[in-house]
Amino acid sequence: MYASIIELQFKPGLMQAGLDHVVALRPQLLQIDGLNQMISIDRGDDTVTVVVIYDSKAQREAATEQARTVLAGIAEFVVAPPKRQGFEILVNEKY
């Protein structure tokens, strides 16, 4: 499995509107091959870390253009362009 970690800094008061916009894109997100899960973490001060889990690094790389399209759609809500990095998942356990 492979994770895409995205850091977002929202404009003051626009975090919920930005997240609502992403949720509205669910039909598009469901079309991304290998995308398993998306977790949004509120870090305070209008900062959100998004963890997107893919089946493989290849699927994450193949989804790059679709991810750019989704992230471009929230441009009006954020202070700066999102930072997107990828990492191998070593452990993913549910207890």
N, C-alpha and C positions, 0 to 999 in steps of 0.2 A: 504494500500500500504506500501511497505517496500523499504528502500534505502540501497544500499551497497556503502560505501564511500571508495575510493581507492586512496591512496597517492603514487605518483610516482616521483622519482628524477632521471631524465635522465642524462646520461653522456653528457658532453658539445658537442653540435653540432649534437646530435643523436635524439632529441625529435621528429622531423618530421618523421624520418625514423621509429621510434617506433610506432608513431600514424598511419602511413601508414600501418604498419604490422598489427595492430589491425583492421583497416578498411578492410584489405584483408581477415580477418577472419569472415566477415559478415555472410557468409553462415552457419558457425558453431554457431555463436551467435544467429541466427534466430531459431536454433533448441532448444534453452534453454527455457523450459516451464515457462511461467509467466514473462519473461523479456519484459518490455515495452519500455524502453528508456535508452539511454546512453548519458551522457553529459560530455564532457571533457573541463576543465577550465584551461587555461594557467595562472599560478600564477607568472610567471616571473622566471628568474634564472633556467631555465630548469626543473621547478617543475610543475606538473600537478595534479589536483584533478579530479577524475572521479566519477560521480554520476550515478549509475546504479539503475533503478527503476523496481521493481518487483511487481506483484499483491499482494503477501503475503510474510510473513516471512518464511513460510514453503517452498515456491517456491525458495526463496533466498537460504535457507539451502540446498535444494535438488540440487541446481545448483553449490554448492561449488566445487565439483570435476571438473566440466566443467570450472569454473572460474579459478581454479588453472592451468588447462591446457593452457588456454588463457594467463594468466599472466606469466607462465613459458616460453611462446613463445617470450616474450619481454625481457627476462633476459639479453640478450646481449646488450640491449640499456640502461639499468638502472644501477645506482650506487649500489643500495641495493634492497633486495626483497621488493615488494610492501606491504603496510600496508592496510588491508581490514577490515572494520568494518561495522556493520549493525545497522540501526536505523529505528524506526517506523516513517512514514511520517504523520504529523498532518494536514497539509494543502497543497493542490496541486491545485491551481487555474490558469486558463488561462484567461487573460483579453483582 
